[in-house]
Amino acid sequence: MSVRTKIFTATALATALTLTGCSSNETATEAAQSITVQEQWIKAAPEKMSSGFAELANTGDTDVRLVAATSPASARVELHEVVSGDGGTMTMRPKDGGLLIPAHGSASLAPGADHLMFMELAAPLLPGTETDVTLVFDDGSSTTFNAQIRDFSGNQENYDPNHGG
C-alpha cells in the first residue's frame, strides 16, 4: 500500500468515526432534557444553611432520578427529606437514593417535605436576590436554573446530620 493510500485510508477512517460519534450524541437522550423547573425559590438566611424549593416536571417517557445539586451560594447542596422523629417532632435528614421524577409526572421540592439543603452558605441569602442552582440526574446530565431568594418563616424542622452516614 502506498503512503498516499495509507493517508487516505486513515483520513477516511477518522472521518467515519467522527461522524459516528456525532450521530450517536445527537440521538442520546439525557434526563435533563425532559425536566422543567418551575416555581423555584430559596429561603432567605443570614448564615450557615437554607432550603430550596421547586416543582420538577418530567415530559419524557422514562423516570428520572435527581441525585445531586450544586450552587455558588453554598459549599454543599444536599437533597433532604422531612420525616416524623422522636416524640412526633419533624426531622430533616439527607434523602437516600435521590428523588424520583416519574415519566410524564412531577415531583415537588417543598417546605416540610423533600427539598434542597444549602449547607455552609458562602454569603447571606438576602430577599430579592437570586442565585443559580444546578440539578444533577442519575445519568450524569444536569440542568441549571436561577432561583429567587425569599423571606419564609416556616420550615423549622430539626436536622439529623448522622442519617445514612
C-alpha positions as CSV (number, residue, x, y, z in Angstrom):
1,M,0.0,0.0,0.0
2,S,1.4,3.4,-1.0
3,V,1.9,6.2,1.5
4,R,-0.9,8.2,-0.2
5,T,-3.3,5.3,0.1
6,K,-2.4,4.8,3.8
7,I,-3.1,8.6,4.5
8,F,-6.3,8.5,2.5
9,T,-7.5,5.3,4.4
10,A,-6.6,6.8,7.8
11,T,-8.3,10.1,7.0
12,A,-11.5,8.3,5.8
13,L,-11.5,6.1,9.0
14,A,-11.1,9.2,11.3
15,T,-13.9,11.0,9.4
16,A,-16.2,8.0,9.8
17,L,-15.5,7.7,13.5
18,T,-16.1,11.4,14.0
19,L,-19.4,11.3,12.1
20,T,-20.5,8.1,14.0
21,G,-19.7,9.9,17.3
22,C,-21.7,13.0,16.3
23,S,-24.7,11.0,15.2
24,S,-24.8,8.9,18.4
25,N,-24.6,12.0,20.6
26,E,-27.5,13.6,18.7
27,T,-29.7,10.5,19.3
28,A,-28.7,10.1,23.0
29,T,-31.5,11.3,25.3
30,E,-30.3,12.9,28.5
31,A,-32.6,13.1,31.6
32,A,-32.0,16.8,31.9
33,Q,-33.7,17.4,28.5
34,S,-37.0,16.1,29.8
35,I,-37.1,18.1,33.1
36,T,-38.6,21.5,33.5
37,V,-38.2,23.5,36.7
38,Q,-40.9,25.9,37.9
39,E,-41.8,27.9,41.0
40,Q,-38.2,27.8,42.2
41,W,-37.1,29.7,45.2
42,I,-34.7,29.6,48.2
43,K,-35.4,30.7,51.8
44,A,-33.5,33.8,52.9
45,A,-30.9,33.1,55.5
46,P,-28.1,35.1,57.2
47,E,-25.6,32.3,57.5
48,K,-25.0,28.5,57.8
49,M,-27.8,26.8,55.9
50,S,-31.0,27.3,54.0
51,S,-33.6,25.4,51.9
52,G,-34.6,25.4,48.3
53,F,-37.9,24.5,46.6
54,A,-39.3,24.0,43.1
55,E,-41.7,22.0,41.0
56,L,-40.0,19.5,38.8
57,A,-41.9,18.1,35.8
58,N,-40.7,15.2,33.6
59,T,-42.0,15.4,30.0
60,G,-40.1,12.3,29.0
61,D,-41.1,8.6,28.6
62,T,-38.7,7.3,31.3
63,D,-38.4,8.0,35.0
64,V,-35.6,10.4,36.0
65,R,-33.8,10.4,39.4
66,L,-32.4,13.7,40.9
67,V,-29.3,12.6,42.7
68,A,-27.3,15.8,43.5
69,A,-27.3,19.6,43.2
70,T,-24.7,22.4,43.4
71,S,-24.9,26.2,43.7
72,P,-22.3,29.0,44.1
73,A,-24.4,30.1,47.1
74,S,-23.1,27.3,49.3
75,A,-20.2,24.9,49.7
76,R,-22.6,21.9,49.6
77,V,-26.2,21.3,48.4
78,E,-27.9,18.1,49.7
79,L,-31.2,16.5,48.8
80,H,-33.2,16.2,52.1
81,E,-36.5,14.8,53.3
82,V,-38.6,15.5,56.4
83,V,-39.8,12.6,58.5
84,S,-41.6,12.3,61.8
85,G,-38.9,11.9,64.5
86,D,-38.9,11.1,68.2
87,G,-41.9,12.4,70.1
88,G,-43.6,13.5,66.8
89,T,-41.2,16.2,66.0
90,M,-40.4,16.7,62.4
91,T,-36.8,15.8,61.5
92,M,-34.9,16.8,58.4
93,R,-32.2,14.4,57.0
94,P,-30.4,13.5,53.8
95,K,-32.7,11.6,51.4
96,D,-31.3,8.2,50.5
97,G,-31.4,7.3,46.8
98,G,-32.4,10.7,45.4
99,L,-35.7,12.0,44.2
100,L,-37.7,10.1,41.6
101,I,-39.4,12.2,38.9
102,P,-41.8,9.8,37.2
103,A,-42.2,9.7,33.4
104,H,-44.9,12.2,32.3
105,G,-45.2,13.2,36.0
106,S,-43.8,15.6,38.6
107,A,-42.1,15.8,41.9
108,S,-42.1,18.7,44.4
109,L,-39.4,20.2,46.5
110,A,-41.5,21.9,49.2
111,P,-41.3,23.2,52.7
112,G,-41.8,20.4,55.2
113,A,-41.1,17.7,52.6
114,D,-38.4,16.8,50.1
115,H,-36.1,19.9,49.5
116,L,-32.7,21.1,48.6
117,M,-30.5,21.9,51.6
118,F,-27.9,24.6,51.1
119,M,-25.1,23.9,53.6
120,E,-22.2,26.2,54.6
121,L,-23.6,29.3,52.9
122,A,-20.9,31.4,51.0
123,A,-22.7,34.7,52.0
124,P,-26.0,35.7,53.4
125,L,-29.0,34.9,51.2
126,L,-30.9,38.2,51.0
127,P,-34.5,38.6,50.0
128,G,-34.9,39.8,46.4
129,T,-31.6,38.5,45.2
130,E,-31.1,35.4,43.0
131,T,-28.6,32.5,42.6
132,D,-28.0,29.7,40.2
133,V,-28.7,26.1,41.1
134,T,-27.6,23.1,39.1
135,L,-29.5,19.8,39.4
136,V,-27.7,16.5,38.6
137,F,-29.5,13.4,37.4
138,D,-28.7,9.7,37.6
139,D,-27.5,9.6,34.0
140,G,-24.9,12.4,34.7
141,S,-26.8,15.1,32.9
142,S,-27.6,18.3,34.6
143,T,-29.7,21.5,34.3
144,T,-29.1,24.9,35.7
145,F,-31.8,27.4,36.7
146,N,-32.0,30.7,38.6
147,A,-33.8,30.9,41.9
148,Q,-35.1,33.9,43.8
149,I,-34.3,34.3,47.5
150,R,-37.5,34.9,49.5
151,D,-38.5,35.5,53.2
152,F,-40.1,32.5,54.7
153,S,-40.9,31.9,58.4
154,G,-41.8,28.2,58.1
155,N,-39.5,25.2,57.7
156,Q,-38.4,24.9,61.3
157,E,-37.6,21.2,61.4
158,N,-34.8,19.6,63.5
159,Y,-31.7,18.4,61.5
160,D,-30.3,14.9,61.7
161,P,-26.8,15.1,60.1
162,N,-26.0,11.5,61.0
163,H,-28.7,9.8,58.9
164,G,-27.2,7.5,56.3
165,G,-23.7,8.3,57.1
